[in-house]
Amino acid sequence: MKLIVLTGIPGSGSTTVLNKALEQVDYLHLNYGDIMTEIAIEEGIVDDRDALRKLPADTQKEIQRKAAIRIKEKSETENVIVDTHCTINTPAGFLPGLPKWVLEGLNPDTFVMIEANPDEILYRRLSDETRQRDRQKASEIELHQEMNRAASMAYATLTGATVKIIYNHDNHLDSTVSKLVDVLKM
């Protein structure tokens, strides 16, 4: 069985691409934050997902670790694709989305990054009326994608996983989905 980690910065279209690809392959789709929330609720620590970020850092780290183990266990009986953040752009700087204790628990086979041109991402963000996103310049979006690439290679170095970048350009969704499906079928 395989364990794939899928990432993409907001506006890259990673969720859209993933949902379309899942129509063609037999993978269990897990969202890392959802698994963390599930564990924290089971343990009586929080009532909802928004309360997670208010927990002490050590508690959050322990929940992250437990989520990685739970996800890995599921991948022993079925193919799993985990939707998560490679890095998080915070006011204090970039934060790794998959710290060491998460990588040790997950031990994924492949990291798949969904990317798009910064101008495309900028336009998508501005057009999405369902979200309130921070305004960024194309150069800031490009930097975030570059940080994701660097982090993914570091994660791969620690786990032995491969890294695949798939470009999701406007008006090419079917081609992008096909490329993801090909990776998932390998």
C-alpha positions as CSV (number, residue, x, y, z in Angstrom):
1,M,0.0,0.0,0.0
2,K,1.1,3.6,-0.6
3,L,1.1,6.7,1.4
4,I,1.2,9.9,-0.6
5,V,1.4,13.5,0.8
6,L,-0.2,16.1,-1.4
7,T,0.5,19.8,-0.9
8,G,-0.1,23.1,-2.6
9,I,-0.3,26.7,-1.4
10,P,-3.7,28.3,-1.3
11,G,-4.9,29.1,-4.8
12,S,-2.7,26.4,-6.4
13,G,-5.9,24.3,-7.1
14,S,-4.6,21.3,-5.2
15,T,-8.0,20.5,-3.6
16,T,-9.7,20.7,-7.0
17,V,-7.1,18.5,-8.7
18,L,-7.2,16.0,-5.8
19,N,-11.0,15.7,-5.8
20,K,-11.1,15.1,-9.6
21,A,-8.2,12.5,-9.4
22,L,-10.0,10.6,-6.6
23,E,-12.8,9.9,-9.0
24,Q,-10.4,7.7,-11.0
25,V,-8.3,6.0,-8.3
26,D,-8.9,3.9,-5.2
27,Y,-7.3,6.0,-2.4
28,L,-8.4,7.0,1.0
29,H,-8.3,10.8,1.2
30,L,-7.3,12.1,4.6
31,N,-6.8,15.7,5.7
32,Y,-4.1,16.0,8.3
33,G,-5.9,18.7,10.2
34,D,-9.1,16.7,10.3
35,I,-7.2,13.7,11.8
36,M,-5.6,15.9,14.4
37,T,-9.1,17.3,15.3
38,E,-10.5,13.8,15.5
39,I,-7.8,12.7,18.0
40,A,-8.1,15.9,20.1
41,I,-11.9,15.5,20.3
42,E,-11.6,11.8,21.2
43,E,-9.2,12.7,24.0
44,G,-11.5,15.5,25.3
45,I,-9.0,18.2,24.7
46,V,-11.0,20.3,22.2
47,D,-14.6,20.6,20.9
48,D,-13.7,21.7,17.4
49,R,-10.9,22.3,14.9
50,D,-10.5,26.0,15.6
51,A,-9.6,25.2,19.2
52,L,-6.5,23.2,18.1
53,R,-4.3,26.2,17.4
54,K,-5.1,27.6,20.9
55,L,-3.5,24.6,22.6
56,P,0.0,24.7,24.1
57,A,2.7,23.9,21.5
58,D,3.7,20.7,23.2
59,T,0.1,19.4,23.2
60,Q,-0.2,20.3,19.5
61,K,3.0,18.5,18.7
62,E,1.8,15.4,20.5
63,I,-1.5,15.5,18.6
64,Q,0.5,15.9,15.3
65,R,2.6,12.8,16.2
66,K,-0.5,10.7,17.0
67,A,-2.1,11.8,13.8
68,A,0.9,10.7,11.8
69,I,0.8,7.3,13.4
70,R,-2.9,6.9,12.8
71,I,-2.5,7.8,9.2
72,K,0.4,5.4,8.7
73,E,-1.7,2.6,10.3
74,K,-4.5,3.3,7.7
75,S,-1.9,3.0,4.9
76,E,-1.1,-0.5,5.9
77,T,-4.4,-1.8,4.6
78,E,-5.2,0.7,1.8
79,N,-3.7,3.4,-0.3
80,V,-3.8,6.8,1.4
81,I,-3.3,10.3,0.2
82,V,-2.8,13.0,2.8
83,D,-3.8,16.5,2.0
84,T,-1.7,18.9,4.2
85,H,0.5,22.0,4.2
86,C,4.2,21.6,3.2
87,T,4.9,25.0,4.8
88,I,2.8,27.6,6.5
89,N,3.5,31.3,5.8
90,T,3.2,33.0,9.2
91,P,4.0,36.6,10.2
92,A,7.1,35.3,12.0
93,G,8.3,33.4,8.9
94,F,7.7,30.0,7.2
95,L,6.8,27.1,9.5
96,P,7.4,23.5,8.4
97,G,4.1,21.7,7.9
98,L,5.7,18.3,8.4
99,P,8.1,18.5,11.3
100,K,10.4,15.6,12.2
101,W,8.0,13.9,14.5
102,V,5.3,13.9,11.8
103,L,7.7,12.6,9.2
104,E,8.9,9.8,11.5
105,G,5.3,8.7,12.0
106,L,4.1,9.0,8.4
107,N,7.2,7.8,6.5
108,P,5.5,8.6,3.1
109,D,6.4,7.1,-0.2
110,T,5.9,10.3,-2.3
111,F,5.4,14.0,-1.9
112,V,3.3,15.5,-4.6
113,M,3.3,19.3,-5.0
114,I,0.6,21.1,-7.0
115,E,1.9,24.4,-8.3
116,A,0.8,27.1,-10.7
117,N,2.2,30.4,-12.0
118,P,2.1,33.1,-9.3
119,D,-0.1,35.3,-11.4
120,E,-2.6,32.4,-11.9
121,I,-2.6,31.9,-8.1
122,L,-3.0,35.6,-7.4
123,Y,-6.0,35.8,-9.8
124,R,-7.6,32.6,-8.3
125,R,-7.3,34.1,-4.8
126,L,-8.8,37.4,-5.9
127,S,-11.7,35.6,-7.7
128,D,-12.6,33.3,-4.7
129,E,-15.3,35.1,-2.8
130,T,-15.7,32.2,-0.4
131,R,-12.4,32.9,1.4
132,Q,-10.8,35.9,3.1
133,R,-7.1,35.5,2.1
134,D,-4.2,37.8,2.9
135,R,-3.2,39.9,-0.1
136,Q,0.2,38.9,-1.5
137,K,2.3,40.0,-4.4
138,A,3.2,37.4,-7.1
139,S,6.8,37.5,-5.8
140,E,5.6,36.5,-2.3
141,I,3.6,33.6,-3.8
142,E,6.6,32.5,-5.8
143,L,8.7,32.5,-2.6
144,H,6.2,30.4,-0.8
145,Q,6.3,27.8,-3.6
146,E,10.1,27.9,-3.5
147,M,10.0,27.3,0.2
148,N,7.7,24.3,-0.4
149,R,10.1,22.9,-2.9
150,A,13.0,23.2,-0.5
151,A,11.0,21.8,2.4
152,S,9.8,18.8,0.3
153,M,13.3,17.9,-0.7
154,A,14.4,18.1,3.0
155,Y,11.4,15.9,3.9
156,A,12.4,13.4,1.2
157,T,16.0,13.3,2.4
158,L,14.7,12.4,5.9
159,T,12.3,9.7,4.6
160,G,13.6,8.4,1.3
161,A,10.4,9.5,-0.4
162,T,10.3,10.9,-3.9
163,V,9.1,14.4,-4.8
164,K,6.9,15.1,-7.8
165,I,5.9,18.6,-8.9
166,I,2.7,18.9,-11.0
167,Y,1.8,22.2,-12.6
168,N,-1.9,23.2,-12.5
169,H,-2.2,25.9,-15.2
170,D,-5.5,27.6,-15.9
171,N,-7.7,25.8,-18.5
172,H,-5.6,22.6,-18.2
173,L,-7.4,20.8,-15.3
174,D,-7.9,17.5,-17.2
175,S,-4.2,17.3,-18.0
176,T,-3.2,18.1,-14.5
177,V,-5.6,15.5,-13.0
178,S,-4.2,13.0,-15.5
179,K,-0.7,13.6,-14.3
180,L,-1.7,13.1,-10.7
181,V,-3.6,9.9,-11.5
182,D,-0.5,8.6,-13.3
183,V,1.6,9.3,-10.1
184,L,-1.0,7.6,-7.9
185,K,-1.1,4.5,-10.1
186,M,2.7,4.0,-10.1
